[in-house]
Amino acid sequence: MPQRIVEVAPHSLADRHGVRKGDALVSINDTPVLDQVDYQYLVARKHLMLRFEREGGGEYAFSVDKADADALGLTLESTLMTYPKTCANHCMFCFIEQMPPGMRPSLYVRDDDWRLSLIAGNFVTLTNLPPAEMQRIIDRKASPIYISVHTTDPELRCRMLHHRQAGRIMEHLRRFAQAGIHFHCQIVLCPGINDGEALERTLSDLTSLCPAALTAALVPVGLTKYREELYPLRPYTQAEAQAVIDQANRWRARMLQAHGTRFVFPSDEFYQIAGAPIPAYEEYEDFPQIENGVGLLRQFADEFETALRLDPDDAGARARRIVMATGVSVAPFMRALVASHPIAGVEVSVQPIRNCFFGETVTVSGLITGQDLVAQLQGAQADEIFITQSMLRAGEDVFLDDMTLAQAEQALRIPIRPVPDDGAELLYALRGWEE
């Protein structure tokens, strides 16, 4: 299907050859362009034969020889150019299947598309990947891919994902490794199911694929109160979380000595559940799975402390009372962080918000709703309320339950300041410096 062009960069190769907004790209070097992955791969070549459809009818073509720095200059209508592929699994721990009814439709979308994995770092299970798409990943050298592994035991993975093809994971990973495709792995751990001996097998299998296998993140299962008729699961206890960390540490030491990488990275949430200290900055290496909640707190603390070293003077700080609303799990960390640098005249109270909307087993800040925030801060005495920017929909002042920031401020009669997920930004916000 031809891909519609929404912009042609002035003075670009395409502009100089008469390509116009509204035309459609048909093929590059006689290869149809299926999506953005194809486009990026094909335009990287030095010689291009391009075929277009003119808006309103008619075709035209031209060839160009381009240097590496030359840009074709086309912006296509869609990032993917096709609808994302949706998930064919029914994982026993799927968070979307635990969502309450009546929320906006986008929150119920379950993608399982390797293109989104390549472009945006989304995790894919590979269960709905036909042979032609598997080959296209290899042909296009699409790397690194982010893969939801969970377990390498074929029978257990079929049971956990509720998909008859799920047990072929090691077959797929070995093929990627042989073809030079690199991948990051995610393991969502459920107590008594894929931890312990099962996790030992999984880590043994994955580490055997180094260096193609780059990392493995360990994430505790997230559970809401909406689990009627779903597989019975429970959260990790403190002792169980510590056991996972201890098991991971044994592998981390072994891998660091053998391969120069720790490879296994428990998420921040495991350390919070266990009440264990967060590893040092250098132990996260280059923070390869920070978007998966691995190392966020260490990076945040480092940003805060670095900003403090670079600008230790609190001159100009505005005296006021601040309530910092956070998730239950991160509240102790935030209390310790702000206590490490008291600002004269600024009184800070860290207030953990219990998640009544999803259930109190959900303790992260990003899933706090407007209604829970308002209900639990009624009567608060403050000049300003801080929340993390991640509580709001990207680019909008709207909470997960569709309450707006303005509505929450009106209900509480206190200004609410969303603070970016950056330690330096928090320090500046505490001082009252203008953005």
C-alpha positions as CSV (number, residue, x, y, z in Angstrom):
1,M,0.0,0.0,0.0
2,P,1.5,3.4,-1.0
3,Q,2.5,5.6,1.9
4,R,1.1,9.1,2.0
5,I,3.6,12.0,2.3
6,V,2.6,14.7,4.8
7,E,5.8,16.9,4.5
8,V,8.7,17.4,2.1
9,A,11.7,19.1,3.7
10,P,12.8,22.2,1.7
11,H,15.9,21.8,-0.4
12,S,16.0,18.0,0.3
13,L,16.7,15.4,-2.3
14,A,12.9,14.7,-2.6
15,D,12.1,18.4,-2.9
16,R,14.7,18.9,-5.6
17,H,13.1,16.1,-7.6
18,G,9.6,17.5,-7.4
19,V,8.0,15.4,-4.7
20,R,5.0,17.1,-3.2
21,K,3.0,16.9,0.0
22,G,0.1,14.6,-0.7
23,D,2.0,12.3,-3.1
24,A,2.5,8.7,-2.0
25,L,5.7,6.6,-1.9
26,V,5.1,3.3,-3.7
27,S,8.5,1.6,-3.6
28,I,12.3,2.0,-3.1
29,N,14.5,0.0,-5.3
30,D,11.5,-1.9,-6.5
31,T,10.7,-3.0,-2.9
32,P,7.3,-2.0,-1.5
33,V,7.6,0.0,1.7
34,L,5.5,-1.8,4.3
35,D,6.3,0.4,7.3
36,Q,8.7,2.8,8.9
37,V,11.2,-0.1,9.5
38,D,11.3,-0.8,5.8
39,Y,11.6,2.9,5.0
40,Q,14.5,3.6,7.3
41,Y,16.4,0.5,6.1
42,L,15.9,1.1,2.4
43,V,16.7,4.8,2.3
44,A,20.1,4.1,4.0
45,R,21.4,2.8,0.7
46,K,23.5,5.1,-1.5
47,H,21.6,4.5,-4.8
48,L,17.8,4.8,-4.7
49,M,15.2,4.2,-7.3
50,L,12.1,5.8,-6.0
51,R,8.5,5.4,-7.4
52,F,5.6,7.7,-6.4
53,E,2.0,8.2,-7.1
54,R,1.0,11.8,-7.7
55,E,-1.9,13.1,-5.6
56,G,-4.9,13.2,-8.0
57,G,-3.5,10.4,-10.3
58,G,-0.5,9.3,-12.2
59,E,2.9,7.8,-11.3
60,Y,6.4,9.1,-11.6
61,A,9.9,7.8,-10.7
62,F,13.5,9.0,-10.4
63,S,16.8,7.7,-9.1
64,V,19.3,9.4,-6.8
65,D,22.8,8.8,-5.6
66,K,23.1,10.0,-2.1
67,A,25.9,10.6,0.4
68,D,25.5,9.2,3.9
69,A,24.7,12.7,5.2
70,D,22.0,13.3,2.6
71,A,18.4,13.0,3.8
72,L,15.6,12.1,1.4
73,G,13.5,14.6,3.2
74,L,10.1,12.8,3.5
75,T,7.7,12.7,6.4
76,L,5.2,9.9,6.0
77,E,1.7,9.9,7.3
78,S,2.1,7.2,10.0
79,T,5.0,6.1,12.1
80,L,4.1,2.5,11.6
81,M,2.1,3.0,8.4
82,T,-0.1,0.1,9.4
83,Y,-2.1,-0.7,12.6
84,P,0.0,-2.2,15.4
85,K,-0.3,-5.9,15.9
86,T,-2.3,-6.8,19.0
87,C,-1.5,-9.4,21.6
88,A,-2.8,-13.0,21.0
89,N,-1.9,-14.1,24.6
90,H,-3.9,-14.2,27.8
91,C,-1.1,-14.0,30.3
92,M,-2.0,-15.0,33.8
93,F,-0.4,-11.7,35.0
94,C,-1.7,-9.3,32.2
95,F,-2.2,-5.9,33.8
96,I,-4.7,-4.8,31.1
97,E,-7.0,-7.7,31.9
98,Q,-7.1,-6.3,35.4
99,M,-8.2,-2.8,34.4
100,P,-11.6,-1.5,35.7
101,P,-14.3,-1.0,33.2
102,G,-15.3,2.4,31.7
103,M,-11.8,3.9,31.2
104,R,-10.7,5.5,27.9
105,P,-10.3,2.9,25.1
106,S,-6.6,3.4,24.6
107,L,-5.9,2.0,28.0
108,Y,-7.2,-1.4,26.9
109,V,-5.0,-1.8,23.8
110,R,-2.6,-4.7,24.1
111,D,0.1,-4.4,21.4
112,D,2.6,-7.1,20.6
113,D,4.3,-5.6,17.6
114,W,8.1,-6.0,17.1
115,R,8.2,-2.7,15.2
116,L,7.1,-0.9,18.3
117,S,9.7,-2.8,20.2
118,L,12.4,-1.5,17.8
119,I,11.0,2.0,17.6
120,A,9.8,2.6,21.2
121,G,11.2,-0.1,23.3
122,N,7.9,-1.9,23.9
123,F,8.2,-5.6,24.9
124,V,7.0,-8.3,22.6
125,T,6.4,-12.0,23.3
126,L,7.0,-13.3,19.7
127,T,4.0,-15.6,19.9
128,N,2.2,-14.0,17.0
129,L,5.2,-13.6,14.7
130,P,4.7,-15.3,11.4
131,P,7.8,-16.7,9.6
132,A,7.9,-13.9,7.1
133,E,8.1,-11.3,9.9
134,M,10.7,-13.2,11.7
135,Q,12.8,-13.2,8.5
136,R,12.1,-9.5,8.0
137,I,13.6,-8.7,11.5
138,I,16.7,-10.5,10.4
139,D,16.8,-9.1,6.9
140,R,16.3,-5.5,8.2
141,K,18.9,-6.0,11.0
142,A,16.2,-4.7,13.4
143,S,18.2,-4.6,16.6
144,P,17.9,-4.4,19.6
145,I,14.5,-5.9,20.2
146,Y,12.8,-5.9,23.6
147,I,11.4,-9.4,24.4
148,S,9.0,-10.5,27.2
149,V,10.5,-13.9,28.1
150,H,9.1,-14.6,31.6
151,T,10.4,-18.2,31.5
152,T,12.3,-20.4,29.1
153,D,10.6,-23.6,30.3
154,P,8.3,-24.4,27.2
155,E,5.5,-26.0,29.2
156,L,5.5,-23.2,31.9
157,R,5.6,-20.4,29.3
158,C,2.6,-21.9,27.4
159,R,0.7,-22.0,30.7
160,M,1.8,-18.5,31.8
161,L,1.0,-16.9,28.4
162,H,-2.0,-19.2,27.6
163,H,-0.7,-19.6,24.1
164,R,0.3,-22.9,22.4
165,Q,3.2,-21.3,20.5
166,A,4.7,-19.7,23.6
167,G,7.0,-22.6,24.3
168,R,9.2,-21.9,21.2
169,I,10.9,-18.9,22.8
170,M,14.4,-20.3,22.9
171,E,14.1,-21.4,19.3
172,H,13.4,-17.8,18.3
173,L,16.1,-16.4,20.5
174,R,18.7,-18.8,19.2
175,R,17.8,-17.8,15.6
176,F,18.1,-14.1,16.5
177,A,21.5,-14.7,18.2
178,Q,22.8,-16.7,15.2
179,A,21.7,-13.9,12.8
180,G,23.4,-11.2,14.9
181,I,20.2,-9.7,16.3
182,H,20.6,-8.3,19.9
183,F,17.8,-8.3,22.4
184,H,16.9,-7.2,25.9
185,C,14.7,-9.5,28.0
186,Q,12.0,-8.9,30.5
187,I,10.9,-11.5,33.2
188,V,7.7,-10.7,35.1
189,L,8.0,-12.8,38.2
190,C,5.0,-14.4,39.9
191,P,5.6,-15.9,43.4
192,G,5.9,-19.6,43.4
193,I,5.4,-19.9,39.6
194,N,8.4,-18.7,37.5
195,D,10.9,-17.7,40.3
196,G,13.2,-20.0,42.3
197,E,14.3,-23.0,40.2
198,A,12.3,-21.9,37.2
199,L,14.1,-18.5,37.2
200,E,17.5,-20.3,37.6
201,R,16.8,-22.2,34.4
202,T,15.6,-19.1,32.6
203,L,18.8,-17.1,33.5
204,S,21.0,-20.1,32.6
205,D,19.3,-20.3,29.1
206,L,19.5,-16.5,28.5
207,T,23.1,-16.1,29.6
208,S,24.1,-18.9,27.2
209,L,23.0,-16.5,24.4
210,C,25.3,-13.7,25.4
211,P,26.4,-11.4,23.8
212,A,23.3,-11.4,21.6
213,A,21.2,-11.4,24.9
214,L,22.1,-8.0,26.4
215,T,20.2,-7.8,29.7
216,A,17.4,-9.5,31.7
217,A,15.2,-7.3,33.9
218,L,13.3,-8.9,36.8
219,V,10.0,-7.2,37.5
220,P,7.5,-8.3,40.2
221,V,3.9,-9.0,39.0
222,G,1.5,-6.0,39.3
223,L,-1.9,-6.9,40.7
224,T,-5.0,-4.8,40.9
225,K,-8.3,-5.5,42.8
226,Y,-10.0,-6.3,39.5
227,R,-9.0,-10.0,39.2
228,E,-12.3,-11.8,39.2
229,E,-12.1,-15.1,37.3
230,L,-8.4,-14.6,36.6
231,Y,-5.5,-16.8,37.7
232,P,-5.0,-16.6,41.5
233,L,-1.8,-14.6,42.1
234,R,-0.5,-12.7,45.0
235,P,2.2,-10.0,45.6
236,Y,5.8,-10.7,46.8
237,T,6.5,-10.7,50.5
238,Q,9.5,-8.9,51.8
239,A,11.4,-12.1,52.3
240,E,10.6,-13.4,48.9
241,A,11.7,-10.2,47.2
242,Q,15.0,-10.4,49.1
243,A,15.4,-14.0,47.9
244,V,15.0,-12.8,44.3
245,I,17.6,-10.1,44.8
246,D,20.0,-12.6,46.4
247,Q,19.5,-15.0,43.5
248,A,20.0,-12.1,41.0
249,N,23.2,-11.0,42.8
250,R,24.8,-14.5,42.4
251,W,24.2,-14.3,38.6
252,R,25.3,-10.7,38.5
253,A,28.7,-11.5,40.1
254,R,29.2,-14.5,37.8
255,M,28.3,-12.6,34.6
256,L,30.4,-9.6,35.5
257,Q,33.5,-11.8,35.9
258,A,32.7,-13.9,32.7
259,H,31.3,-11.2,30.4
260,G,32.0,-7.8,31.9
261,T,28.3,-7.1,32.4
262,R,26.0,-7.9,35.3
263,F,23.3,-8.8,32.8
264,V,20.6,-9.4,35.5
265,F,18.8,-6.3,36.8
266,P,16.1,-6.5,39.4
267,S,13.6,-3.6,39.1
268,D,13.5,-0.8,41.7
269,E,10.2,-2.3,43.0
270,F,12.0,-5.4,44.2
271,Y,14.4,-3.4,46.3
272,Q,11.4,-1.4,47.7
273,I,9.4,-4.5,48.6
274,A,12.5,-6.0,50.2
275,G,13.4,-2.8,52.0
276,A,16.9,-3.3,50.5
277,P,19.3,-0.5,49.5
278,I,19.3,0.5,45.9
279,P,22.5,-0.5,44.1
280,A,25.2,2.1,43.3
281,Y,25.0,4.1,40.1
282,E,27.8,2.2,38.4
283,E,26.0,-1.1,39.0
284,Y,23.3,-0.1,36.5
285,E,26.0,0.2,33.8
286,D,24.4,2.3,31.0
287,F,20.8,1.9,32.4
288,P,19.7,-0.2,29.5
289,Q,16.2,-1.0,31.0
290,I,15.4,2.2,32.8
291,E,12.1,2.5,31.0
292,N,11.2,-0.8,32.6
293,G,11.7,0.6,36.1
294,V,15.3,-0.5,36.5
295,G,17.5,2.2,38.0
296,L,15.0,5.0,37.9
297,L,15.5,5.8,41.6
298,R,19.3,5.6,41.4
299,Q,19.3,7.9,38.4
300,F,16.8,10.3,40.1
301,A,19.0,10.5,43.2
302,D,22.1,11.1,41.2
303,E,20.4,13.9,39.2
304,F,19.3,15.5,42.5
305,E,22.8,15.2,44.1
306,T,24.6,16.4,41.0
307,A,22.4,19.5,40.7
308,L,23.1,20.2,44.4
309,R,26.9,19.9,43.9
310,L,26.8,22.2,40.8
311,D,24.5,24.8,42.5
312,P,24.6,24.4,46.3
313,D,23.3,27.8,47.0
314,D,19.6,28.0,48.0
315,A,19.6,31.8,47.6
316,G,16.3,33.0,46.3
317,A,14.3,29.9,47.5
318,R,10.7,30.8,48.3
319,A,9.5,30.0,51.8
320,R,6.4,27.9,51.7
321,R,4.7,24.6,52.7
322,I,4.8,21.8,50.2
323,V,2.9,18.5,50.2
324,M,4.7,16.0,47.9
325,A,2.1,13.3,46.8
326,T,3.8,10.0,45.9
327,G,3.0,6.3,45.5
328,V,3.3,4.2,48.7
329,S,6.4,2.3,47.5
330,V,8.5,5.4,46.7
331,A,7.5,7.5,49.7
332,P,10.4,6.4,52.0
333,F,12.9,7.1,49.2
334,M,11.5,10.5,48.6
335,R,11.5,11.4,52.3
336,A,15.1,10.4,52.6
337,L,16.1,12.4,49.5
338,V,14.4,15.7,50.5
339,A,15.6,15.3,54.1
340,S,19.2,15.1,52.7
341,H,19.0,18.8,51.8
342,P,16.6,20.9,53.9
343,I,15.9,24.3,52.4
344,A,15.5,27.2,54.8
345,G,11.9,28.2,55.1
346,V,10.6,25.4,52.9
347,E,8.6,22.8,54.8
348,V,8.1,19.5,52.9
349,S,5.7,16.7,53.8
350,V,5.8,13.5,51.7
351,Q,2.3,12.1,51.5
352,P,1.9,8.5,50.2
353,I,-1.3,8.1,48.3
354,R,-3.0,4.7,48.7
355,N,-4.4,3.4,45.4
356,C,-8.0,2.8,46.1
357,F,-8.9,3.0,42.4
358,F,-6.8,0.0,41.3
359,G,-6.4,-1.6,44.7
360,E,-3.8,-1.0,47.4
361,T,-1.4,-3.6,46.0
362,V,-0.7,-1.1,43.3
363,T,1.9,1.2,44.9
364,V,3.6,3.1,42.1
365,S,3.2,6.9,41.6
366,G,2.4,6.7,37.9
367,L,-0.9,4.9,38.5
368,I,-2.3,7.4,41.1
369,T,-5.7,8.8,39.9
370,G,-7.1,12.2,40.4
371,Q,-9.9,11.0,42.6
372,D,-7.5,9.2,45.0
373,L,-5.3,12.3,45.1
374,V,-8.2,14.6,45.9
375,A,-9.8,12.2,48.5
376,Q,-6.7,11.7,50.5
377,L,-5.5,15.3,50.4
378,Q,-8.7,16.9,51.6
379,G,-7.9,19.4,54.3
380,A,-4.2,19.5,53.5
381,Q,-2.5,22.6,54.7
382,A,0.0,23.6,52.0
383,D,0.9,26.4,49.6
384,E,1.6,23.9,46.8
385,I,1.2,20.2,46.0
386,F,3.9,18.4,44.0
387,I,3.0,15.4,41.9
388,T,5.2,13.5,39.4
389,Q,4.5,14.4,35.8
390,S,4.0,10.6,35.1
391,M,0.7,10.8,36.9
392,L,-0.7,12.7,33.9
393,R,-1.4,11.6,30.4
394,A,1.6,12.4,28.1
395,G,1.3,15.9,26.8
396,E,-1.9,16.6,28.7
397,D,-3.1,17.7,32.2
398,V,-5.3,14.6,32.6
399,F,-5.1,11.8,35.2
400,L,-5.7,8.1,34.4
401,D,-9.4,8.5,35.6
402,D,-9.9,11.5,33.2
403,M,-10.0,14.0,36.0
404,T,-8.1,17.1,34.9
405,L,-5.4,18.9,36.8
406,A,-7.7,22.0,37.0
407,Q,-10.5,19.9,38.5
408,A,-8.1,18.5,41.2
409,E,-6.8,22.0,42.0
410,Q,-10.4,23.3,42.3
411,A,-11.4,20.5,44.6
412,L,-8.4,20.9,46.9
413,R,-8.1,24.7,46.5
414,I,-4.3,24.3,46.4
415,P,-2.1,24.8,43.3
416,I,-0.7,21.4,42.0
417,R,2.7,21.4,40.4
418,P,3.6,18.5,38.1
419,V,7.3,17.9,38.4
420,P,9.2,16.1,35.6
421,D,10.8,12.7,36.6
422,D,14.2,14.3,37.0
423,G,16.1,14.8,40.3
424,A,17.4,18.2,39.3
425,E,14.0,19.5,38.4
426,L,12.7,18.4,41.9
427,L,15.5,20.4,43.6
428,Y,14.7,23.5,41.5
429,A,11.0,23.0,42.2
430,L,11.6,22.7,46.0
431,R,13.6,26.0,45.9
432,G,10.6,27.6,44.1
433,W,12.7,28.6,41.1
434,E,10.6,29.4,38.0
435,E,10.5,26.9,35.2
